[in-house]
Amino acid sequence: MTSTDHLLALIRDTPGIADLLHSSFEFGVSRNEHGEAVRAASGASLEAIAGDWAGGTFFLCHDEDGHRPVVFASSEGQAGLVADDLKAALEIITGLALWQDCLKFSGGGRSEAMEAAASLLEGDLIRDEPEIAEHRARVAAALSLRQVSVTELVSRLQSAVTRTEPDHVVVTESGDEYESLFGTFLPSDNPGWR
């Protein structure tokens, strides 16, 4: 059994962890299909392992060297590399509040914009879900995840998304490419953060 298989088994078999990942972190292992057939531009197959609340899908990519990078494809047509393995992806997903919005307000992938957005998003999350720190700690303990700083998580996420091209670009059966996960908005563009 690979470390990825072991981690997925832990998520499914540890009481309450799959539910907590779905309810607090939008990583639902009970939905592992995407709305359309997709593959990586490299030709590598993508294995759907979880879904978010909005119809996006987390995939394991089958790279030739045996690594299992995690790729995310939204239901809105954006996709990209999130992390080099499932453990690193889960550290980002659980540790970086609303990580997809952090990318949306990245100004095209600028780390300082992502850090500012991450700080604002964390404040929003704590206000909406005051027990988020307890949920993070519970998931981290159950899955042996490291709890690392927001700065490190932003750096990892930015690096992964930047490395999406060429091999991890998601394409449809007809050859249409998904757009980058980096959005062009800045935190100052969100009226709720002014």
Secondary structure, DSSP 8 states (H G I E B T S, - for coil): --HHHHHHHHHHHSTTHHHHHHHHHS-BTT----SS-EEETTS--EEEEEE-TTS-EEEEE--TTS---EEEE-TTSBEEEEESSHHHHHHHHHHSTTHHHHHHTSTTT-HHHHHHHHHHHHHHHHHH-TTHHHHHHHHHHHHT-----HHHHHHHHHHHHHTTTTTT-EEETT--B-B-S--S--GGG-GGG-
